[in-house]
């Protein structure tokens, strides 16, 4: 009841609590910069939306006129490495549910930015826990469901808040990537195509589409202009996967699906990011040898079907093996349709990952995995002023986020 009340309150008042960027000094009893050792009695100076200086109170003096915010613990703004927030909305009604498109199995050309609702209350909800950046997009409910976007949680518009409008192309191997007929004949029912219906068909379809994209490129680049094909958004997207400029984010939980993802990556020289990986401990050596990072399934995800082997220890085991990881909120079909990475990291920290690595998995390591470490993920001069303030250990459930700063803009800077 307490969280529900808090959520409803924030939905109503988050916008009035937002204050424009300016000169701000954030002081913390402990400041985790994620760019070095934690600072005791640390100071973070913010000017025009950027971090101006970071250091101990002995070395960084607060200039006159700076607004001062204080907290027991200060961290970089949290990063959710894979979400659907902004596409899956608070109301759980047709008008705010854009995370799934089931008219076809392969639709890499769909762009999250074209559906993202920056003003949905769920964006403010995750921000209230210190989340300042999300890699969000369509849910893992189709073989190839579209392109993710990396966006700040300002809550303005998609175009104003976006960092990368086309970050990754999503693929789902396993049960959730299989097409299930819905409705009567003619409306997605028994007479409709149900491909892929099993794992072999799914991988075969992916392989065929990648080969078609290669053929499309050869024809497009041919000398005879009369034989060049018209533009095809699907194949143009897949070509970015083939040349490595836009990685494939492959959700795979069963060990055979993880191995299939690695096999495809080797066959086509793809740059991929593994997602989910409930069975990771069973194929840990293969994942490590591949060199690919993993966005680990939410620690508290429900274990059923392809996720029946998931564990609260998965993140810790991958990290101990030297596999680069980040954590995520992912997607659930029930309200409010999103988790909070702060809470997922807290459980992972207590189950083998440890405090430092858990915090890194939702800050600096997540930023590296998403290719945005030059802007966010740590507290350092010149980076975006994305900061989270807590009244104690952020992984302790009885403590609270008392303020979130996104690009120098302060949100709900007080207990709520």
ABEGO torsion letter per residue (X at the ends): XAAAAAAAAAAAAAAAABBBBBBBBBBBABBBAGAEBBBBGBBBBBBGGBBABBEBAAABBBBBGBBBBBBABBBBBBBBABBABGABBAAGBAAABAABBAABABBAABBAAAABBAABAAAAAAAAAGBABBBBEBBBABABAEBBBBBBAAGBBAAAABABABABBBBBBEAAABBBBBEBBGAGBAABBAOBABAAAAAAAAAAAAAAAAAAAAAAABABAAABBBBBAAAAAAAAAAAGABBBBBBBABAAAAAAAAAAAAAAGBBBBBBGGAAAAAAAAAAAAAGBBBBBBBAABBBBEAAAABBAAAAAAAAAAGBBBBBBAEBBABOAGBBBAAAAAAAAAAAGAEAAAAAAAABAAAAAAAGAAAABGBBBBGBBBBBBBBAEBAABAABBBABBBBGGBBBGBEBX
